[in-house]
């Protein structure tokens, strides 16, 4: 059994794979966020684009997203907080990846929006790393 890339402890087949293959839809912002991480881990750029809010897709820098995806090895996901209320949701997470052999962390608060029953990624705000303690 392949553990899911999103670190849910479930198998990939029971977690993000059906979403990535379009066989099921994310039932919550957290599920969508997890599946987008798995898309990054499996270099599935189309899924990242398709799950971005159609109105925000124009702002998506396809080339730089693809470059980041292809040059990174996504190793771990920590979901710190997830909320959803009506058709809006937020997920705060840390995505761990290696780029050029260096460990990196991407800490973000993502906003999600539900349109016609489907959750979409709306936009994200990067949380800067804490100042190193003196
Ligand atoms: Zn998963």
Backbone and ligand atoms as CSV (ligand in chain L), in Angstrom:
chain,resi,resn,atom,element,x,y,z
A,1,UNK,N,N,0.842,-1.186,0.000
A,1,UNK,CA,C,0.000,0.000,0.000
A,1,UNK,C,C,0.887,1.250,0.000
A,2,UNK,N,N,0.537,2.166,-0.838
A,2,UNK,CA,C,1.257,3.439,-0.884
A,2,UNK,C,C,0.579,4.413,0.058
A,3,UNK,N,N,1.351,4.901,1.030
A,3,UNK,CA,C,0.816,5.924,1.934
A,3,UNK,C,C,0.552,7.191,1.130
A,4,UNK,N,N,-0.511,7.881,1.473
A,4,UNK,CA,C,-0.821,9.080,0.717
A,4,UNK,C,C,0.253,10.149,0.930
A,5,UNK,N,N,0.522,10.868,-0.137
A,5,UNK,CA,C,1.542,11.928,-0.111
A,5,UNK,C,C,1.201,13.033,0.886
A,6,UNK,N,N,-0.102,13.201,1.175
A,6,UNK,CA,C,-0.519,14.312,2.024
A,6,UNK,C,C,-0.356,14.021,3.507
A,7,UNK,N,N,0.207,12.845,3.851
A,7,UNK,CA,C,0.498,12.495,5.241
A,7,UNK,C,C,-0.759,12.308,6.086
A,8,UNK,N,N,-1.833,11.881,5.462
A,8,UNK,CA,C,-3.076,11.635,6.195
A,8,UNK,C,C,-3.017,10.306,6.940
A,9,UNK,N,N,-2.014,9.468,6.657
A,9,UNK,CA,C,-1.843,8.083,7.125
A,9,UNK,C,C,-2.774,7.108,6.406
A,10,UNK,N,N,-3.642,7.620,5.542
A,10,UNK,CA,C,-4.458,6.719,4.720
A,10,UNK,C,C,-3.655,6.328,3.486
A,11,UNK,N,N,-4.155,5.303,2.793
A,11,UNK,CA,C,-3.471,4.925,1.560
A,11,UNK,C,C,-3.817,5.940,0.476
A,12,UNK,N,N,-2.911,6.081,-0.480
A,12,UNK,CA,C,-3.124,7.010,-1.588
A,12,UNK,C,C,-4.447,6.673,-2.298
A,13,UNK,N,N,-4.705,5.373,-2.481
A,13,UNK,CA,C,-5.912,4.935,-3.194
A,13,UNK,C,C,-7.193,5.337,-2.465
A,14,UNK,N,N,-7.107,5.457,-1.126
A,14,UNK,CA,C,-8.306,5.794,-0.342
A,14,UNK,C,C,-8.348,7.262,0.021
A,15,UNK,N,N,-7.317,8.002,-0.384
A,15,UNK,CA,C,-7.250,9.390,0.040
A,15,UNK,C,C,-7.281,10.305,-1.180
A,16,UNK,N,N,-6.133,10.733,-1.642
A,16,UNK,CA,C,-6.099,11.756,-2.693
A,16,UNK,C,C,-6.212,11.226,-4.116
A,17,UNK,N,N,-5.888,9.949,-4.327
A,17,UNK,CA,C,-5.877,9.451,-5.708
A,17,UNK,C,C,-7.220,9.633,-6.438
A,18,UNK,N,N,-8.356,9.277,-5.815
A,18,UNK,CA,C,-9.632,9.461,-6.543
A,18,UNK,C,C,-9.906,10.924,-6.900
A,19,UNK,N,N,-9.408,11.838,-6.059
A,19,UNK,CA,C,-9.590,13.263,-6.359
A,19,UNK,C,C,-8.714,13.667,-7.541
A,20,UNK,N,N,-7.472,13.217,-7.508
A,20,UNK,CA,C,-6.539,13.567,-8.587
A,20,UNK,C,C,-7.010,13.009,-9.922
A,21,UNK,N,N,-7.717,11.875,-9.857
A,21,UNK,CA,C,-8.190,11.256,-11.097
A,21,UNK,C,C,-9.576,11.747,-11.492
A,22,UNK,N,N,-10.119,12.677,-10.715
A,22,UNK,CA,C,-11.427,13.232,-11.043
A,22,UNK,C,C,-12.590,12.297,-10.753
A,23,UNK,N,N,-12.322,11.248,-9.941
A,23,UNK,CA,C,-13.374,10.277,-9.645
A,23,UNK,C,C,-14.222,10.701,-8.472
A,24,UNK,N,N,-13.678,11.568,-7.622
A,24,UNK,CA,C,-14.500,12.123,-6.558
A,24,UNK,C,C,-14.073,13.559,-6.311
A,25,UNK,N,N,-14.943,14.289,-5.653
A,25,UNK,CA,C,-14.689,15.703,-5.418
A,25,UNK,C,C,-14.333,15.911,-3.952
A,26,UNK,N,N,-13.524,16.914,-3.690
A,26,UNK,CA,C,-13.127,17.220,-2.326
A,26,UNK,C,C,-14.353,17.689,-1.533
A,27,UNK,N,N,-14.565,17.093,-0.366
A,27,UNK,CA,C,-15.726,17.440,0.443
A,27,UNK,C,C,-15.486,18.601,1.386
A,28,UNK,N,N,-14.252,19.073,1.460
A,28,UNK,CA,C,-13.930,20.172,2.372
A,28,UNK,C,C,-12.691,20.883,1.844
A,29,UNK,N,N,-12.470,22.122,2.321
A,29,UNK,CA,C,-11.249,22.816,1.914
A,29,UNK,C,C,-9.998,22.015,2.271
A,30,UNK,N,N,-10.021,21.373,3.444
A,30,UNK,CA,C,-8.838,20.603,3.841
A,30,UNK,C,C,-8.570,19.453,2.870
A,31,UNK,N,N,-9.628,18.756,2.478
A,31,UNK,CA,C,-9.456,17.641,1.533
A,31,UNK,C,C,-8.903,18.149,0.208
A,32,UNK,N,N,-9.389,19.315,-0.215
A,32,UNK,CA,C,-8.895,19.873,-1.475
A,32,UNK,C,C,-7.429,20.279,-1.352
A,33,UNK,N,N,-7.116,20.914,-0.210
A,33,UNK,CA,C,-5.733,21.340,0.005
A,33,UNK,C,C,-4.800,20.129,0.010
A,34,UNK,N,N,-5.228,19.066,0.702
A,34,UNK,CA,C,-4.403,17.855,0.756
A,34,UNK,C,C,-4.189,17.279,-0.641
A,35,UNK,N,N,-5.262,17.260,-1.425
A,35,UNK,CA,C,-5.133,16.682,-2.764
A,35,UNK,C,C,-4.240,17.549,-3.643
A,36,UNK,N,N,-4.263,18.885,-3.409
A,36,UNK,CA,C,-3.376,19.754,-4.180
A,36,UNK,C,C,-1.912,19.511,-3.799
A,37,UNK,N,N,-1.669,19.232,-2.510
A,37,UNK,CA,C,-0.303,18.881,-2.112
A,37,UNK,C,C,0.122,17.588,-2.820
A,38,UNK,N,N,-0.769,16.606,-2.834
A,38,UNK,CA,C,-0.455,15.340,-3.518
A,38,UNK,C,C,-0.225,15.574,-5.002
A,39,UNK,N,N,-0.939,16.542,-5.569
A,39,UNK,CA,C,-0.723,16.882,-6.980
A,39,UNK,C,C,0.679,17.451,-7.177
A,40,UNK,N,N,1.102,18.305,-6.242
A,40,UNK,CA,C,2.471,18.829,-6.316
A,40,UNK,C,C,3.470,17.682,-6.194
A,41,UNK,N,N,3.207,16.768,-5.257
A,41,UNK,CA,C,4.136,15.664,-5.015
A,41,UNK,C,C,4.236,14.743,-6.230
A,42,UNK,N,N,3.143,14.626,-6.985
A,42,UNK,CA,C,3.149,13.735,-8.151
A,42,UNK,C,C,3.284,14.527,-9.455
A,43,UNK,N,N,3.567,15.810,-9.322
A,43,UNK,CA,C,3.796,16.707,-10.463
A,43,UNK,C,C,2.612,16.722,-11.442
A,44,UNK,N,N,1.448,16.883,-10.855
A,44,UNK,CA,C,0.206,16.913,-11.633
A,44,UNK,C,C,-0.257,18.375,-11.747
A,45,UNK,N,N,0.352,19.094,-12.654
A,45,UNK,CA,C,0.068,20.530,-12.787
A,45,UNK,C,C,-1.385,20.780,-13.199
A,46,UNK,N,N,-1.918,19.925,-14.047
A,46,UNK,CA,C,-3.301,20.126,-14.511
A,46,UNK,C,C,-4.274,20.155,-13.348
A,47,UNK,N,N,-4.031,19.285,-12.356
A,47,UNK,CA,C,-4.940,19.240,-11.206
A,47,UNK,C,C,-4.862,20.530,-10.405
A,48,UNK,N,N,-3.656,21.048,-10.268
A,48,UNK,CA,C,-3.474,22.307,-9.530
A,48,UNK,C,C,-4.250,23.427,-10.227
A,49,UNK,N,N,-4.224,23.428,-11.540
A,49,UNK,CA,C,-4.913,24.471,-12.299
A,49,UNK,C,C,-6.429,24.303,-12.232
A,50,UNK,N,N,-6.863,23.082,-12.411
A,50,UNK,CA,C,-8.305,22.808,-12.453
A,50,UNK,C,C,-8.979,23.076,-11.096
A,51,UNK,N,N,-8.206,22.954,-9.997
A,51,UNK,CA,C,-8.783,23.176,-8.673
A,51,UNK,C,C,-8.593,24.621,-8.198
A,52,UNK,N,N,-8.051,25.459,-9.071
A,52,UNK,CA,C,-7.952,26.885,-8.768
A,52,UNK,C,C,-9.220,27.570,-9.238
A,53,UNK,N,N,-9.747,28.445,-8.410
A,53,UNK,CA,C,-10.950,29.211,-8.732
A,53,UNK,C,C,-10.847,29.753,-10.162
A,54,UNK,N,N,-11.842,29.463,-11.019
A,54,UNK,CA,C,-11.761,29.930,-12.407
A,54,UNK,C,C,-11.468,31.430,-12.512
A,55,UNK,N,N,-11.990,32.208,-11.541
A,55,UNK,CA,C,-11.745,33.647,-11.595
A,55,UNK,C,C,-10.334,34.031,-11.150
A,56,UNK,N,N,-9.630,33.108,-10.490
A,56,UNK,CA,C,-8.267,33.402,-10.035
A,56,UNK,C,C,-7.234,32.746,-10.953
A,57,UNK,N,N,-7.701,31.945,-11.905
A,57,UNK,CA,C,-6.787,31.184,-12.751
A,57,UNK,C,C,-5.877,32.078,-13.591
A,58,UNK,N,N,-6.415,33.255,-13.955
A,58,UNK,CA,C,-5.622,34.178,-14.776
A,58,UNK,C,C,-4.385,34.656,-14.019
A,59,UNK,N,N,-4.505,34.694,-12.667
A,59,UNK,CA,C,-3.381,35.158,-11.846
A,59,UNK,C,C,-2.355,34.058,-11.594
A,60,UNK,N,N,-2.719,32.844,-11.939
A,60,UNK,CA,C,-1.838,31.711,-11.667
A,60,UNK,C,C,-0.680,31.736,-12.670
A,61,UNK,N,N,0.516,31.770,-12.135
A,61,UNK,CA,C,1.691,31.785,-13.000
A,61,UNK,C,C,2.075,30.337,-13.308
A,62,UNK,N,N,1.570,29.874,-14.434
A,62,UNK,CA,C,1.727,28.472,-14.782
A,62,UNK,C,C,3.196,28.066,-14.892
A,63,UNK,N,N,3.980,28.915,-15.529
A,63,UNK,CA,C,5.391,28.573,-15.753
A,63,UNK,C,C,6.159,28.457,-14.443
A,64,UNK,N,N,5.939,29.429,-13.534
A,64,UNK,CA,C,6.717,29.377,-12.294
A,64,UNK,C,C,6.209,28.273,-11.376
A,65,UNK,N,N,4.896,28.001,-11.421
A,65,UNK,CA,C,4.358,26.892,-10.633
A,65,UNK,C,C,4.957,25.575,-11.123
A,66,UNK,N,N,5.030,25.440,-12.435
A,66,UNK,CA,C,5.569,24.219,-13.020
A,66,UNK,C,C,7.053,24.048,-12.684
A,67,UNK,N,N,7.770,25.166,-12.710
A,67,UNK,CA,C,9.188,25.111,-12.414
A,67,UNK,C,C,9.423,24.682,-10.963
A,68,UNK,N,N,8.632,25.294,-10.046
A,68,UNK,CA,C,8.740,24.959,-8.624
A,68,UNK,C,C,8.443,23.477,-8.421
A,69,UNK,N,N,7.356,23.019,-9.053
A,69,UNK,CA,C,6.930,21.636,-8.930
A,69,UNK,C,C,8.014,20.677,-9.421
A,70,UNK,N,N,8.583,20.999,-10.561
A,70,UNK,CA,C,9.533,20.086,-11.176
A,70,UNK,C,C,10.899,20.088,-10.504
A,71,UNK,N,N,11.220,21.181,-9.817
A,71,UNK,CA,C,12.531,21.264,-9.180
A,71,UNK,C,C,12.491,20.903,-7.703
A,72,UNK,N,N,11.322,20.524,-7.212
A,72,UNK,CA,C,11.188,20.247,-5.788
A,72,UNK,C,C,10.712,18.821,-5.563
A,73,UNK,N,N,11.105,18.325,-4.402
A,73,UNK,CA,C,10.615,17.025,-3.976
A,73,UNK,C,C,9.779,17.289,-2.735
A,74,UNK,N,N,8.475,17.100,-2.849
A,74,UNK,CA,C,7.568,17.424,-1.744
A,74,UNK,C,C,7.539,16.254,-0.782
A,75,UNK,N,N,7.959,16.528,0.453
A,75,UNK,CA,C,8.206,15.421,1.372
A,75,UNK,C,C,7.157,15.271,2.469
A,76,UNK,N,N,6.564,16.389,2.923
A,76,UNK,CA,C,5.658,16.267,4.075
A,76,UNK,C,C,4.673,17.424,4.090
A,77,UNK,N,N,3.472,17.130,4.566
A,77,UNK,CA,C,2.457,18.168,4.738
A,77,UNK,C,C,1.970,18.160,6.177
A,78,UNK,N,N,1.920,19.344,6.777
A,78,UNK,CA,C,1.313,19.530,8.102
A,78,UNK,C,C,0.148,20.481,7.936
A,79,UNK,N,N,-1.068,20.006,8.200
A,79,UNK,CA,C,-2.216,20.913,8.213
A,79,UNK,C,C,-2.354,21.426,9.641
A,80,UNK,N,N,-2.200,22.727,9.819
A,80,UNK,CA,C,-2.203,23.304,11.161
A,80,UNK,C,C,-3.611,23.682,11.608
A,81,UNK,N,N,-4.420,24.115,10.662
A,81,UNK,CA,C,-5.745,24.603,11.010
A,81,UNK,C,C,-6.593,24.576,9.743
A,82,UNK,N,N,-7.828,24.144,9.871
A,82,UNK,CA,C,-8.721,24.164,8.710
A,82,UNK,C,C,-10.108,24.561,9.177
A,83,UNK,N,N,-10.706,25.502,8.472
A,83,UNK,CA,C,-12.054,25.928,8.820
A,83,UNK,C,C,-12.886,25.991,7.546
A,84,UNK,N,N,-14.181,25.764,7.690
A,84,UNK,CA,C,-15.056,26.100,6.576
A,84,UNK,C,C,-16.404,26.543,7.105
A,85,UNK,N,N,-16.919,27.548,6.453
A,85,UNK,CA,C,-18.175,28.161,6.853
A,85,UNK,C,C,-18.930,28.472,5.582
A,86,UNK,N,N,-20.043,27.793,5.387
A,86,UNK,CA,C,-20.812,28.042,4.169
A,86,UNK,C,C,-19.978,27.726,2.939
A,87,UNK,N,N,-19.766,28.737,2.120
A,87,UNK,CA,C,-19.032,28.478,0.881
A,87,UNK,C,C,-17.609,29.043,0.922
A,88,UNK,N,N,-17.119,29.301,2.150
A,88,UNK,CA,C,-15.758,29.805,2.277
A,88,UNK,C,C,-14.979,28.966,3.268
A,89,UNK,N,N,-13.693,28.857,3.033
A,89,UNK,CA,C,-12.869,28.097,3.956
A,89,UNK,C,C,-11.431,28.565,3.926
A,90,UNK,N,N,-10.715,28.267,5.007
A,90,UNK,CA,C,-9.283,28.551,5.030
A,90,UNK,C,C,-8.547,27.323,5.558
A,91,UNK,N,N,-7.347,27.151,5.072
A,91,UNK,CA,C,-6.479,26.081,5.570
A,91,UNK,C,C,-5.086,26.673,5.770
A,92,UNK,N,N,-4.586,26.512,6.988
A,92,UNK,CA,C,-3.207,26.910,7.250
A,92,UNK,C,C,-2.366,25.646,7.252
A,93,UNK,N,N,-1.277,25.687,6.505
A,93,UNK,CA,C,-0.472,24.473,6.384
A,93,UNK,C,C,1.005,24.811,6.220
A,94,UNK,N,N,1.800,23.779,6.467
A,94,UNK,CA,C,3.217,23.844,6.143
A,94,UNK,C,C,3.517,22.707,5.184
A,95,UNK,N,N,4.067,23.068,4.043
A,95,UNK,CA,C,4.482,22.068,3.067
A,95,UNK,C,C,6.005,21.992,3.097
A,96,UNK,N,N,6.493,20.801,3.315
A,96,UNK,CA,C,7.939,20.592,3.397
A,96,UNK,C,C,8.432,20.023,2.067
A,97,UNK,N,N,9.498,20.593,1.569
A,97,UNK,CA,C,10.040,20.100,0.309
A,97,UNK,C,C,11.536,20.336,0.246
A,98,UNK,N,N,12.138,19.621,-0.654
A,98,UNK,CA,C,13.575,19.766,-0.889
A,98,UNK,C,C,13.752,20.413,-2.241
A,99,UNK,N,N,14.574,21.451,-2.277
A,99,UNK,CA,C,14.867,22.105,-3.541
A,99,UNK,C,C,16.378,22.191,-3.667
A,100,UNK,N,N,16.891,21.658,-4.747
A,100,UNK,CA,C,18.336,21.606,-4.956
A,100,UNK,C,C,19.054,21.026,-3.732
A,101,UNK,N,N,18.447,20.003,-3.136
A,101,UNK,CA,C,19.069,19.331,-2.008
A,101,UNK,C,C,18.917,20.031,-0.663
A,102,UNK,N,N,18.220,21.184,-0.652
A,102,UNK,CA,C,18.042,21.937,0.586
A,102,UNK,C,C,16.611,21.767,1.097
A,103,UNK,N,N,16.475,21.565,2.413
A,103,UNK,CA,C,15.141,21.460,3.009
A,103,UNK,C,C,14.498,22.828,3.093
A,104,UNK,N,N,13.275,22.915,2.601
A,104,UNK,CA,C,12.544,24.175,2.623
A,104,UNK,C,C,11.162,23.925,3.215
A,105,UNK,N,N,10.574,25.000,3.774
A,105,UNK,CA,C,9.213,24.924,4.299
A,105,UNK,C,C,8.407,26.061,3.692
A,106,UNK,N,N,7.249,25.717,3.192
A,106,UNK,CA,C,6.335,26.740,2.676
A,106,UNK,C,C,5.140,26.788,3.636
A,107,UNK,N,N,5.010,27.902,4.362
A,107,UNK,CA,C,3.946,28.069,5.352
A,107,UNK,C,C,2.926,29.037,4.761
A,108,UNK,N,N,1.716,28.586,4.606
A,108,UNK,CA,C,0.720,29.391,3.894
A,108,UNK,C,C,-0.656,29.283,4.540
A,109,UNK,N,N,-1.396,30.379,4.431
A,109,UNK,CA,C,-2.823,30.340,4.766
A,109,UNK,C,C,-3.576,30.486,3.448
A,110,UNK,N,N,-4.239,29.420,3.066
A,110,UNK,CA,C,-4.945,29.397,1.784
A,110,UNK,C,C,-6.419,29.677,2.000
A,111,UNK,N,N,-6.993,30.380,1.059
A,111,UNK,CA,C,-8.436,30.613,1.075
A,111,UNK,C,C,-9.097,29.774,-0.003
A,112,UNK,N,N,-10.238,29.244,0.358
A,112,UNK,CA,C,-10.987,28.398,-0.563
A,112,UNK,C,C,-12.412,28.913,-0.687
A,113,UNK,N,N,-13.014,28.625,-1.818
A,113,UNK,CA,C,-14.373,29.069,-2.068
A,113,UNK,C,C,-15.129,27.949,-2.775
A,114,UNK,N,N,-16.389,27.776,-2.352
A,114,UNK,CA,C,-17.212,26.749,-2.983
A,114,UNK,C,C,-18.129,27.407,-4.003
A,115,UNK,N,N,-18.087,26.889,-5.206
A,115,UNK,CA,C,-18.944,27.412,-6.272
A,115,UNK,C,C,-19.679,26.256,-6.902
A,116,UNK,N,N,-21.001,26.360,-6.928
A,116,UNK,CA,C,-21.852,25.313,-7.514
A,116,UNK,C,C,-21.461,23.932,-6.973
A,117,UNK,N,N,-21.227,23.887,-5.652
A,117,UNK,CA,C,-20.963,22.609,-4.999
A,117,UNK,C,C,-19.530,22.111,-5.075
A,118,UNK,N,N,-18.651,22.868,-5.713
A,118,UNK,CA,C,-17.255,22.435,-5.860
A,118,UNK,C,C,-16.330,23.401,-5.139
A,119,UNK,N,N,-15.428,22.848,-4.347
A,119,UNK,CA,C,-14.432,23.681,-3.662
A,119,UNK,C,C,-13.291,24.035,-4.607
A,120,UNK,N,N,-12.895,25.302,-4.548
A,120,UNK,CA,C,-11.750,25.765,-5.333
A,120,UNK,C,C,-10.775,26.507,-4.430
A,121,UNK,N,N,-9.492,26.419,-4.785
A,121,UNK,CA,C,-8.479,27.253,-4.150
A,121,UNK,C,C,-8.639,28.667,-4.694
A,122,UNK,N,N,-8.696,29.634,-3.770
A,122,UNK,CA,C,-8.908,31.013,-4.198
A,122,UNK,C,C,-7.559,31.772,-4.246
A,123,UNK,N,N,-6.940,31.919,-3.092
A,123,UNK,CA,C,-5.597,32.487,-3.072
A,123,UNK,C,C,-4.923,32.122,-1.759
A,124,UNK,N,N,-3.657,32.421,-1.693
A,124,UNK,CA,C,-2.904,32.034,-0.509
A,124,UNK,C,C,-2.014,33.165,-0.052
A,125,UNK,N,N,-1.786,33.185,1.267
A,125,UNK,CA,C,-0.896,34.195,1.830
A,125,UNK,C,C,0.249,33.468,2.519
A,126,UNK,N,N,1.454,33.782,2.115
A,126,UNK,CA,C,2.608,33.116,2.706
A,126,UNK,C,C,2.851,33.687,4.100
A,127,UNK,N,N,3.053,32.806,5.064
A,127,UNK,CA,C,3.395,33.225,6.425
A,127,UNK,C,C,4.904,33.201,6.536
A,128,UNK,N,N,5.515,34.356,6.813
A,128,UNK,CA,C,6.977,34.367,6.871
A,128,UNK,C,C,7.502,33.540,8.046
A,129,UNK,N,N,8.663,32.948,7.893
A,129,UNK,CA,C,9.225,32.169,8.995
A,129,UNK,C,C,9.526,33.076,10.185
A,130,UNK,N,N,9.438,32.536,11.403
A,130,UNK,CA,C,9.718,33.365,12.573
A,130,UNK,C,C,11.166,33.844,12.563
A,131,UNK,N,N,11.383,35.001,13.138
A,131,UNK,CA,C,12.753,35.523,13.256
A,131,UNK,C,C,13.564,34.548,14.109
A,132,UNK,N,N,14.769,34.247,13.685
A,132,UNK,CA,C,15.590,33.363,14.526
A,132,UNK,C,C,15.847,34.015,15.892
A,133,UNK,N,N,15.759,33.182,16.926
A,133,UNK,CA,C,15.970,33.714,18.273
A,133,UNK,C,C,17.436,34.054,18.490
A,134,UNK,N,N,17.682,35.178,19.116
A,134,UNK,CA,C,19.067,35.624,19.341
A,134,UNK,C,C,19.690,34.804,20.467
L,1,ZN,ZN,ZN,-4.111,12.328,0.720
